Amino acid sequence: MENEFRELYQDIIMDHNRSPRNFHKMKEATHVLDGQNPLCGDHYTLYLKVNDDQIIEDISFYGSGCAISKASASVMSAMLKGQSIEKADQFFKLFQKIVKGEVDPAEYLDKIGKLAAFSGVSEFPIRVKCATLPWHTMHKAVHGSNEKVSTE
């Protein structure tokens, strides 16, 4: 199973880096927040449109960064569109554990899909910040923070 995740990791990172989903500025966003990783140079602005029922109607991102951060933002945006803030928080917590190697992603494969591929990041601890930057930015944005997110 480990080799399958390694292959999946490489495929997903390459695909979402070359063709990121939801990569654009959003004019009608209800939440906008910047996030950056000074060590790697990743810098993204995250845009969310959240309705009164606390559902993420739309989500996008714009900026630049390494392949891991761009792929993470892309997969996250595709996964969270249409989800509740509560569900986004659950994915946020689980993603943190996956990239830190604290849980076996195979146990959650049916719930997390492509997020399982990011378990490969745990082999490169310095890259964990790259993968989690979009997630931390999303989490702070939906919980009302206006403070720029930084991994340092």
N, C-alpha and C positions, 0 to 999 in steps of 0.2 A: 504494500500500500504506500510505503514511503516514496518509492520511485515514481509511482503514479502522481503523487502530490508534487514532486519535484518537476515532473514534466508539465503538469497542469499549471504550476507556478510560472514556469518559463513562458508557456503559451499565453496565459492570461496577461501577464505583465507586458509581453510584446504586443499583443492585440490591442489592449486598452491604451498603451502608450502611443502606438501608431494612429489609432482611430478612437480617441477618447469620446465617450458618450457624454452628452449634456455639457459640452465644453463651449460655453458662451456666457456673455453677460445677460442678466435678466432685468429688464426694466421694471416689471411689476412685483419684484421681490418684497416680502414683508420683513425679511431678516437678511442682513448683509454683514459679513465679517471677514476680515483679513487674517490669514495665518501664514507664518513663515518658519523655516528651519534655517537659521543663519549658517550652520555648519555645512549644509549641503547646497544651500542657495535656493531651496524650494520656497516659492511665494505664490499663494493662491488667494483669490477672493471667492468666498462661497456665497451663493444666492439661494434663498429658500422662499417659497410662497406657501405659507401655512394658513389654513382657514380657521374659522371660529371653532370648529370641532377638533382642533389640534391635529389635523391631517396635513401631511406634507404633500400639497397638490403638485408642486414642481420644485426641482432642485437643479442647480447648475454650478459650474465653477469656471474660473478663468485665471490664467497666470502661467507660470512656468516652473518647472522642477524636473527632478530626475524621473526615470521611468517608473520606479516603485511608487513615488508619491502621486504621479499622474494616473497610474493604473488604479491605485487605491481610491482616489477621488472619483474616477470614472465608474468603477464597480459600485462604490458606495452610492453615488447619485442614481444609478440605475436601480439599485436595490431598495432605496428608501422612498422613491417616488410612489405616492399613494399610501404610504404607511403612516401610522399614528406616531406622535412624539414618543409615546410610551414604548412602542415597538422599536423605534429608532434608538432609544436608550438601551434596550435589551441587546440589540445588535452591537451598539457601541461597546458595552461591557464585554460581550463575548469576543468581539474582534480584538480587544486589548489582550485577552487571555490567549487567543490563537497566535498572535504575532510574537508573544513572549514565550511561547512553548509551554504554557501552563495547562492546556487542555489538548486532548486528542481531537483534531477536527473531524475525524472519521465518525465520531459519536454524534456529530451535529450536521452531517452532510445533507440530510434531507431538509434541514431548516436554513442552512446558510449558503448552499450552492457554491458559487465561485469564490466566496470569501475563504473557503477551505484552502484554496491555493496559496493564500498569504501565510500559511503556516511555515513556508520555506524561509520567510524573513527571520524567523527565530535563529536560523543558522548564522545570521549576520547581525549581531546586536546593534551595531551602529545604524543599521537601516530601519530599525524598529521606529525611530522617530520620523523617518520619511513616510512609512506606511500609515502611521497614526495621526499625522498632522491634519489631513482632511477630516478625520473623525473627531478630533478634539475641537476643531473649528466648528463643525456642525453642532456638536454637543453644546458648546458655549453659546452659539448663535440662537439655538432654539430655546435656551434657558435664559435669554435676555441679556447676555453679556455684550457690551460694546467694546470691550477691551481686546485689542489685537492679540491673537494667539501666537505664542512663540515656543519652540521646543527647548529653548535654553532659559 
